[in-house]
Amino acid sequence: MKKGEYLRIMIDGKHQMVHRVIWKLVTGEEPNQVDHVNGIRADNRIENLRSVSFAINLKNKALYRNNKHGVPGVGYHKRDKVWTAKIGIGGKQLTLGSFATKDEAVAAILAGHVILDYHPKHGRKA
């Protein structure tokens, strides 16, 4: 198994995600989406799992591998020579502004995360 992959098992000839099986066995509920709170996909302890909507699950994502600046939503606009900050809200991307420095753009993103109730581990390195 590769690092970061979800654990799977076979039940009645079908592949099942272990975290979904554990959630249903413990709670008796069919989960919408199961979020691994600490971001470790192999950590299927019930205290690390929560049933959430797709929108809430997006607020606890690891940093994409191709992210160049180390913070989700922060980018550099070469033509205008400014740092930008963009954040997801209601299925759309909201531009928080353009900034002279990366630190200012990061501060805007982090403030947005607090206001929009992003998980504290959102944007962690995978």
CORSUL-V202941 format. One record per pair of residues at least 24 apart in sequence whose C-alpha atoms are under 10 Angstrom apart, sorted by the first residue. I is the first residue (numbers start at 1). J is the second residue. D is the distance in whole Angstrom. If there is no record, write none. Layout:
i = {I I}
j = {J J}
d = {D D}
This chain:
i = {3 3 3 3 4 4 4 4 4 5 5 5 6 6 6 6 6 7 7 7 7 8 18 18 19 19 19 19 19 19 19 20 20 20 20 22 22 23 23 23 33 35 35 36 36 37 37 37 37 37 38 38 38 38 38 38 39 39 39 39 39 40 55 55 55 55 56 56 56 57 57 57 58 58 58 58 59 59 59 59 59 59 59 59 59 59 59 60 60 60 60 60 60 60 61 61 61 61 61 61 61 61 62 62 62 62 62 62 63 63 63 63 63 63 64 64 64 64 65 65 67 69 69 70 70 70 70 71 71 71 71 71 71 71 71 71 72 72 72 72 72 72 73 73 73 73 73 73 74 74 74 74 74 74 74 74 74 75 75 75 76 76 76 76 84 84 85 85 85 86 87 87 87 88 88 88 89}
j = {40 41 42 126 39 40 41 42 126 40 41 42 40 41 42 43 44 41 42 43 44 42 42 44 43 44 45 46 48 49 50 44 49 50 51 46 49 49 50 51 57 60 61 60 61 61 119 120 121 122 62 119 120 121 122 124 121 122 124 125 126 126 88 89 90 91 117 118 119 118 119 122 88 118 119 122 88 89 113 116 117 118 119 120 121 122 123 118 119 120 121 122 123 124 118 119 121 122 123 124 125 126 121 122 123 124 125 126 121 122 123 124 125 126 123 124 125 126 125 126 123 102 106 106 123 124 125 102 105 106 109 110 122 123 124 125 106 109 110 122 123 124 105 106 108 109 110 123 98 102 103 104 105 106 107 108 109 102 105 106 100 101 102 105 108 109 109 110 112 112 112 113 116 112 113 116 116}
d = {9 9 9 9 9 7 6 7 8 9 6 7 9 5 6 9 9 7 6 9 9 10 9 7 9 6 8 8 10 7 10 9 9 10 9 7 9 7 8 8 7 8 9 9 10 10 9 10 8 10 10 10 10 7 10 10 8 9 8 9 8 8 9 9 8 8 9 8 9 9 9 10 9 9 9 8 9 10 8 9 8 5 6 9 9 6 9 7 5 8 6 4 7 9 10 9 8 5 6 8 9 9 8 6 5 5 6 5 10 8 4 5 5 6 8 9 8 8 8 8 10 9 10 10 8 9 8 10 10 7 8 9 9 6 8 9 9 8 10 8 6 9 9 8 10 7 10 9 10 8 10 10 6 7 10 9 7 8 8 10 10 9 8 10 9 9 6 10 10 9 7 8 9 9 10 9 8}
